Amino acid sequence: MSAEEPQDAADEEDDDLRYFVRIGTTDLDGTKSVERSLREMKGIGKRTARIVTDAAGVDRQATFGLLEDDEIDAVVDAVENLEDYIPEWMANRRNDFFSGETSHKTGSDLEEKRRHDINRMKMIDSYKGVRHKRGQKVRGQRTKSTGRTEGTIGVNVEAIKEEAAEEAADEDE
């Protein structure tokens, strides 16, 4: 057995490897495992990724880019119909404000819904909406010492020493 044979097998795998797998509007890394790659998508965490791989019937440790087309289609279908596979308490849009339905949004749909929710809070001038308008912290965090955006607020000792040295030089002249 020569040292080149394993290298040839690795080259054949690299030829079949898809570096990017597209689900919806998100490009997922094809060099990672299926479970790890799915977690890069907004709205899918560790537990949800495990449920998706089980629902699609795919090994969660398999490299995502090396899967067959039908397996990838099964994963895409499981992500798009995630409400069918997860329990109701696990959905990220329970009892939606407008429709009253429970659903699980992923990718750009999740970002869009979040923006709509924030804009609705701003329009009705709820407490959280007012905090969003002002650019302040919304979830009850402390603001006395953290979250400052105007730069440092403290004593700059070096600047004071330089000013004192300049004043001393001016007095000497």
ChimeraX attribute file (.defattr): number of C-alpha atoms within 10 A of each C-alpha:
attribute: neighborCount
match mode: 1-to-1
recipient: residues
	/A:1	5
	/A:2	6
	/A:3	7
	/A:4	9
	/A:5	10
	/A:6	10
	/A:7	11
	/A:8	11
	/A:9	10
	/A:10	11
	/A:11	12
	/A:12	10
	/A:13	13
	/A:14	14
	/A:15	9
	/A:16	12
	/A:17	16
	/A:18	16
	/A:19	15
	/A:20	15
	/A:21	17
	/A:22	12
	/A:23	19
	/A:24	14
	/A:25	11
	/A:26	16
	/A:27	15
	/A:28	21
	/A:29	20
	/A:30	21
	/A:31	19
	/A:32	17
	/A:33	17
	/A:34	27
	/A:35	25
	/A:36	22
	/A:37	21
	/A:38	29
	/A:39	17
	/A:40	17
	/A:41	19
	/A:42	15
	/A:43	19
	/A:44	22
	/A:45	15
	/A:46	12
	/A:47	12
	/A:48	20
	/A:49	23
	/A:50	20
	/A:51	20
	/A:52	27
	/A:53	21
	/A:54	15
	/A:55	18
	/A:56	21
	/A:57	13
	/A:58	19
	/A:59	16
	/A:60	20
	/A:61	12
	/A:62	15
	/A:63	19
	/A:64	29
	/A:65	24
	/A:66	21
	/A:67	18
	/A:68	11
	/A:69	10
	/A:70	10
	/A:71	17
	/A:72	20
	/A:73	14
	/A:74	18
	/A:75	24
	/A:76	18
	/A:77	15
	/A:78	20
	/A:79	26
	/A:80	16
	/A:81	15
	/A:82	21
	/A:83	17
	/A:84	13
	/A:85	15
	/A:86	17
	/A:87	9
	/A:88	14
	/A:89	9
	/A:90	14
	/A:91	17
	/A:92	17
	/A:93	18
	/A:94	14
	/A:95	12
	/A:96	12
	/A:97	9
	/A:98	6
	/A:99	7
	/A:100	10
	/A:101	10
	/A:102	16
	/A:103	19
	/A:104	21
	/A:105	22
	/A:106	20
	/A:107	16
	/A:108	15
	/A:109	15
	/A:110	16
	/A:111	14
	/A:112	11
	/A:113	14
	/A:114	13
	/A:115	12
	/A:116	12
	/A:117	14
	/A:118	14
	/A:119	15
	/A:120	13
	/A:121	18
	/A:122	17
	/A:123	12
	/A:124	11
	/A:125	14
	/A:126	12
	/A:127	12
	/A:128	18
	/A:129	19
	/A:130	16
	/A:131	16
	/A:132	17
	/A:133	15
	/A:134	10
	/A:135	11
	/A:136	15
	/A:137	14
	/A:138	13
	/A:139	8
	/A:140	8
	/A:141	10
	/A:142	9
	/A:143	10
	/A:144	7
	/A:145	7
	/A:146	9
	/A:147	12
	/A:148	11
	/A:149	7
	/A:150	6
	/A:151	6
	/A:152	8
	/A:153	8
	/A:154	6
	/A:155	8
	/A:156	9
	/A:157	8
	/A:158	9
	/A:159	10
	/A:160	11
	/A:161	11
	/A:162	11
	/A:163	11
	/A:164	12
	/A:165	12
	/A:166	12
	/A:167	11
	/A:168	11
	/A:169	10
	/A:170	9
	/A:171	8
	/A:172	7
	/A:173	5
